[in-house]
Amino acid sequence: MSSTATTSNNDDRLLRVGILGCASIAKKNAIAILQESSGCCVTAVASRTLEKANAFVHDFLAPRVLKSAAAEIVCLGGSSAYDDLVQSSVVDAVYIPLPTTLHKEWVLKALQAGKHVLLEKPVAVSAEEFQEMIEAAKVHHKYLQDGTMFVHHPRTRDFIQTVNDTSVMGNLDNLRMEAGFSFCGDDGFFQNNVRVRKDCDLFGCLGDLAWYVLRMALLVVVGGQQDGQTGVNTSAQVVDYKLNDDGVPIDATMLVKFKEVHKTLSFHCGFQTQFRQYLHIAGTKRWAFMDDFVLPKAHPVNFKVQSMSLTEFDLVTEHPTETKEFEGPVQEVLMWQTFARLSRAIDNTPQGWAGDTNECQEARTLSQTSCATQHLLDALMASIRGGGSKVMLCLMLPGFAASSNDSSEQW
Ligand SMILES: NC(=O)c1ccc[n+]([C@@H]2O[C@H](COP(=O)([O-])OP(=O)(O)OC[C@H]3O[C@@H](n4cnc5c(N)ncnc54)[C@H](OP(=O)(O)O)[C@@H]3O)[C@@H](O)[C@H]2O)c1
């Protein structure tokens, strides 16, 4: 079953995106896609029910369309809607905000149909499964990117450079990363939400919240890499946790140590604590801080660098805070911009992902970091299954060569 809405968002230069499932998160991303600078437009929406797709397109999207040339958004509903969308000739790329357990099936179908894919996090039920998706993307010469927004914002890049700069932070040999990302779910959330259902999002608060902390920590680790560094031996442990009746984690306190690069991450994530999203990174001289590192407050966004010291009789001296501010498009728009640019680059490079252009290198780096994030998530879930045991793994990160894996060592 289908219907169409005439809107004003088509342009040959834009990547035409089909949205697979009318998820809550899809609304925010649809608004980002509709912005002039995203490089993308929405051309189809599919839902298991046509009424839902129609409401998404006619009531939600159509009044917000900002782009110039006229086009139609195809609304697809019913049991064949998802298949129809991935096969659609008006779609170049598929946005997949489905429950995690459905990712592999729909990513593979979309890639086989010759579509690029932007995939919500957590990307898969295991790193092996995500690796399979990446291999399929390579075979079909199509781009696959995860939906972590902050990766694409200049604030993140500047923050990563800053916390790896010894002239700012001091000695980095024992860099401490601390973070908290939580919100307090209500009864409805705990009864119905896909994020607490084992058949949908089995990682619970790890997949929904810890994913971002791990992804940021990996950017810090990669940003501080030495050329020729080997893979990073890592330990991951959930030191305290709570599961719901379905066995899904709803609260967790975690410790991750990156051995060769001397970085330690301790953090909390959960669905039963007031909304907060802070990241605090300390070297010997200063600390750098954001209290909105996933979902930024109003523009301009910023981060702060500061230090304190004690004078005689324990009087605290606060040294001047340096606040760095960033203007420009919001992170979701920048994410779609990157996605459009790298999709085009892979389309236009005869070797696809294997090309030696900067864009192909960027695509490989992004997917390798997504895969490493999923590896860490898997390790934390293994820790829970082991009753809070320490799980050792060797993480292969962009720029890090093959390692002599000494993961048997308990450090
Ligand atoms: N990047 C981010 O900031 C961010 C934020 C929130 C969530 N997420 C991730 O995005 C995914 C979706 O989260 P959400 O909160 O938007 O979820 P949601 O509102 O429940 O949406 C999930 C959608 O999946 C489709 N679906 C297909 N089969 C389903 C099934 N068996 N059960 C439930 N839904 C099914 C439904 O679409 P139809 O009924 O229309 O077919 C549904 O609307 C999650 O994996 C989550 O971790 C990412």
The ligand as a Tripos MOL2 file, in Angstrom:
@<TRIPOS>MOLECULE
LIG
   48    52     1     0     0
SMALL
NO_CHARGES

@<TRIPOS>ATOM
      1 N1         21.3500    8.3060   17.4190 N.am      1 LIG1
      2 C1         20.5990    8.6120   18.4630 C.2       1 LIG1
      3 O1         20.7420    9.6670   19.0960 O.2       1 LIG1
      4 C2         19.5210    7.6760   18.9130 C.ar      1 LIG1
      5 C3         18.5820    8.1540   19.7940 C.ar      1 LIG1
      6 C4         17.5650    7.3130   20.1720 C.ar      1 LIG1
      7 C5         17.5440    6.0050   19.6960 C.ar      1 LIG1
      8 N2         18.5070    5.5520   18.8660 N.ar      1 LIG1
      9 C6         18.4830    4.1580   18.3870 C.3       1 LIG1
     10 O2         17.5510    4.0680   17.3270 O.3       1 LIG1
     11 C7         16.7860    2.8680   17.4310 C.3       1 LIG1
     12 C8         15.3180    3.2350   17.4810 C.3       1 LIG1
     13 O3         15.0480    3.9190   18.6990 O.3       1 LIG1
     14 P1         13.6850    4.7140   18.9350 P.3       1 LIG1
     15 O4         13.6770    5.1440   20.3380 O.co2     1 LIG1
     16 O5         13.5020    5.7420   17.8860 O.co2     1 LIG1
     17 O6         12.6440    3.4980   18.7740 O.3       1 LIG1
     18 P2         11.0970    3.4650   18.3210 P.3       1 LIG1
     19 O7         10.4890    4.8050   18.3880 O.co2     1 LIG1
     20 O8         10.4780    2.3640   19.0910 O.co2     1 LIG1
     21 O9         11.2020    3.0710   16.7940 O.3       1 LIG1
     22 C9         11.5790    1.8220   16.3230 C.3       1 LIG1
     23 C10        10.8430    1.5950   15.0050 C.3       1 LIG1
     24 O10        11.2110    0.3300   14.4960 O.3       1 LIG1
     25 C11        10.1340   -0.2070   13.7380 C.3       1 LIG1
     26 N3          9.9780   -1.6350   14.1020 N.ar      1 LIG1
     27 C12        10.0790   -2.6560   13.2210 C.ar      1 LIG1
     28 N4          9.9070   -3.8220   13.8370 N.ar      1 LIG1
     29 C13         9.6930   -3.5600   15.1340 C.ar      1 LIG1
     30 C14         9.4330   -4.3730   16.2750 C.ar      1 LIG1
     31 N5          9.3760   -5.6960   16.1940 N.pl3     1 LIG1
     32 N6          9.2430   -3.7490   17.4440 N.ar      1 LIG1
     33 C15         9.3120   -2.4160   17.5570 C.ar      1 LIG1
     34 N7          9.5580   -1.5930   16.5150 N.ar      1 LIG1
     35 C16         9.7510   -2.1500   15.3150 C.ar      1 LIG1
     36 C17         8.8890    0.5980   14.0750 C.3       1 LIG1
     37 O11         8.5470    1.3320   12.9170 O.3       1 LIG1
     38 P3          7.1430    1.1280   12.1280 P.3       1 LIG1
     39 O12         6.1270    0.7260   13.1560 O.co2     1 LIG1
     40 O13         6.8830    2.4570   11.5570 O.co2     1 LIG1
     41 O14         7.3620    0.0710   11.1030 O.co2     1 LIG1
     42 C18         9.3340    1.5530   15.1620 C.3       1 LIG1
     43 O15         8.7800    2.8240   15.0370 O.3       1 LIG1
     44 C19        17.2760    2.1440   18.6920 C.3       1 LIG1
     45 O16        18.1660    1.1100   18.3240 O.3       1 LIG1
     46 C20        18.0100    3.2020   19.4790 C.3       1 LIG1
     47 O17        19.0990    2.7170   20.2310 O.3       1 LIG1
     48 C21        19.4730    6.3740   18.4470 C.ar      1 LIG1
@<TRIPOS>BOND
     1     1     2 1
     2     2     3 2
     3     2     4 1
     4     4     5 ar
     5     4    48 ar
     6     5     6 ar
     7     6     7 ar
     8     7     8 ar
     9     8     9 1
    10     8    48 ar
    11     9    10 1
    12     9    46 1
    13    10    11 1
    14    11    12 1
    15    11    44 1
    16    12    13 1
    17    13    14 1
    18    14    15 2
    19    14    16 1
    20    14    17 1
    21    17    18 1
    22    18    19 2
    23    18    20 1
    24    18    21 1
    25    21    22 1
    26    22    23 1
    27    23    24 1
    28    23    42 1
    29    24    25 1
    30    25    26 1
    31    25    36 1
    32    26    27 ar
    33    26    35 ar
    34    27    28 ar
    35    28    29 ar
    36    29    30 ar
    37    29    35 ar
    38    30    31 1
    39    30    32 ar
    40    32    33 ar
    41    33    34 ar
    42    34    35 ar
    43    36    37 1
    44    36    42 1
    45    37    38 1
    46    38    39 2
    47    38    40 1
    48    38    41 1
    49    42    43 1
    50    44    45 1
    51    44    46 1
    52    46    47 1
@<TRIPOS>SUBSTRUCTURE
     1 LIG1         1 GROUP 0 **** ****
